[in-house]
Amino acid sequence: MNLGLANIANNDTVDAGLLCEFQKDGYIVIRGLYTSEEAAQIRDTFMKEAQGGPVPGLSEISRGGIRYDPSDPLSYYPRMMNPHRHTHLAVGKIALDFLLNPRLQPILTALLGEEPLGVQTMFYFKPAGARGQALHQDNFYLRVSPGTCIAAWLAVDDADEDNGGMVVVPGTNLMKIVCPEKADPSKFFTAELVNTPEGLSEVPVRLQAGDILFFNGSLIHGSYSNASKDRFRRSLIAHYVPRYSHEVWEGYHAIDFSGNPIAIAPAVGGGPCGTLQPGGIH
């Protein structure tokens, strides 16, 4: 299978072949879009912010969301939600710069087929021993309509099967949102699980620091547990929606690449799975 790997860091557009791969499989990897030095700066800045443990108002564990047992490595290093909204912090400036980085804009425009708007950032630390993230689809949470969202997943460390790298299920981008079941909490820190459809397979995506994985909001994806003894698997992630989206879940606030807020109507009702989704928690 073609894994959709490329390096277009010095170009302005996604070529037709790469766009075809994205439309078929639901993801591509752009190698070296960030330099190793840039990845190291991001890593060092977030580690400095987290040196005292969870950050009030920023780390998920302090936001009234997921709770971790004190023995869980994630209890000290929970993911940070929407750091780009905290521009008084160094991590906020870095996250906003990533969300609106002009290197990403033409790629996202080509993949979405229209102007992208940024709606969310997250930073995952994933230290050694951390559980994985159960297979899921992003648009189950973002509720973008019509169409779907897209993610830009920057590897801040090298990521592979050993330290909890990403897995994707190619072709599921062509599917509708699948209603999840309860995930096994001994394996995953997230609550919802979407099983791999019959006839399709999980594919590991091995990344080096500075690579960016772009994927469609319907693509089923997740991650392994971090089975390494001493490796982190840190990542900075941004989510985008099309400029002419009619609605998105109310927890997401859209901005264009000039930093201007763009109003999008909030999604209402229970969605295709019949229950209200936790906007902003994914």
Buried (B, 14 or more C-beta within 10 A) or exposed (E): EEBBBBEBBEEEEBEEEBBEBBBBBBBBBBBBBBEEEBBBBBBEBBBEBBEEEBBEEBBBBBBEBBEBEEEBBBBBBBBBBBBBBBBEBBBBBBBBEBBBBEBBBBBBBBBBEBBBBBBBBBBBBBBBBBBBBBBBBBBBBBBBBEBBBBBBBBBBBBBBBBBBBBBBBBBBBEBEBBEBEEBEEEEBBBBBBBEBEEEEEBBBBBBBBBBBBBBBBBBBBBBBBBBBEEBBBBBBBBBBBBBEBEBBBBBBBBBBBEEEEBEBEEBEEEBBEEEEBEBBBB
